[in-house]
Amino acid sequence: MKLLKLCILAVLFATTLAYAAKPKVRAITAFVRIDRAHYKTQLGDALKMLRSAKSQYESAGYEVQTIRITTQPFPEYTRGLSADAALAFFRDLDAFSKQEKFLPNIGPVTMSDDVSNFNLLGVILANNDNLESSAIIADDHGIHWSAVRASAKLVKYLEDNSPRSQGNFNFAATAFLPAYAPFFPGSWHNGPGRKFAVGLESANVVDDVFSETGYDPAVASTKLKAALAKEAIAADAIAQRVAKSSGWEYLGLDPTPAPLKDVSIGAAIEKFLAPKVANTSDSATPSVSSGSSGTSGTFGSSGTMTAAFIITDAVKSVPVKQVGYAGLMLPVLEDSRIAQRWGEGTISLHALLAYSSVCGTGLDTIPLPGDVTEDQLARIIGDVATLAFKWKKPLTARLQPVKGRNVGELSNFEDPYMVNTVLQKLP
């Protein structure tokens, strides 16, 4: 098996030698079970493994952005505490995570229609800016409509009660997302712990391929599969070594080509979409679309669905053990080009839901005007749950209404991972 992987890697290296940009490691995520009395020791054990993994990736030339820890659902280890005692515990956890420089996810507030802990989660997220959590709104048991409505209420609460409405950046309503996904805030598990997974920031790899191929779907598909496989196999091999040396179980890689601001999947897709224009007498160099709003070649124009499918199909073909979304992320506020197109009105909620039918991750970091109602939020989240249930695929709703900001105004987030854009009218 090892010899076969080495042969595959050699072939892929030969066919993708032109793509020199190494992706970043967005997240190395440990999954642990904690109890209140010993949680710092338990998290410390995970941090030892995570720091070793980070060092090994860096020695291989990767930039590692974050190390992360996801616990079991927090209602399990706060059971029996008063609200004040639970809040004190999470203040300590938040401070500990900042001191030790890791991102903590306290697990889902619900995995069913039990909505008894949503009010507590609202206060936790509004007052602790490092903690992240989620709510599971649909799974094989059906759509949890009480959780859908409670999630909408929570989003509205965080809009009104967290600084600059940024608390919603740390909450997602998720549907059909498997356990042990490395990306936050949807990451969750309810198992024994001592496991880890890895997620890459590899939108740059897609950009490299689409820059070369342009709108040639067959060629783009073949080249992208080879390029993503090459990077995934290399990253996977390091994780396998970490597992062997640490004794932690490696669960796999989420090869979703996550973007971040100028490492833009939107810009990559526009390179795939850009029409080639024939030479004219005025220029010896072929020109391409300028990418102005609404023109052929912009994200959201015809062909975007094809690009979404090609990327997702390439991700699914990667020959490593996969976890998480394993699809395509289109997070509006985390991607500079997609944020630009949103502000121009080129894309909408309905368009992103349509693309989610062939990829993922649903409606991620969607900027909304401050006067959006709880009922409107519930309907949006419900649409995501319905689409996920229909196709049995992982989707997320992470909605970002901005208190005091209206349609046509610029959002005013102050977060290093978010891009501000013009707020659009809801459909």
Secondary structure, 3 states (H helix, E strand, C coil): CHHHHHHHHHHHHHHCCCCCCCCEEEEEEEECCCCCCCHHHHHHHHHHHHHHHHHHHHHCCCCEEEEEEECCCHHHCCCCCCHHHHHHHHHHHHHHHHHHCCEEEEEECCCCCCCCCHHHHHHHHHHCCCCEEEEEEEECCEECHHHHHHHHHHHHHHHHHCHHHHHHHHEEEEECCCCCCCCCCCCCCCCCCCEEEEEEECHHHHHHHHHHHCCCHHHHHHHHHHHHHHHHHHHHHHHHHHHHHHCCEEEEEECCCCCEECECHHHHHHHHHCCECCCECCECCCCECCCCCCCCCCCCCCCHHHHHHHHHHHHHCCCCCECCCCCCCCCHHHEHHHHHHHHHCCCCHHHHHHHHCCCCCEEEEEEEECCCCHHHHHHHHHHHHHHHHHHCCCEEEEEEEECCCCCCCECCCCCCCCCCCECCCCC
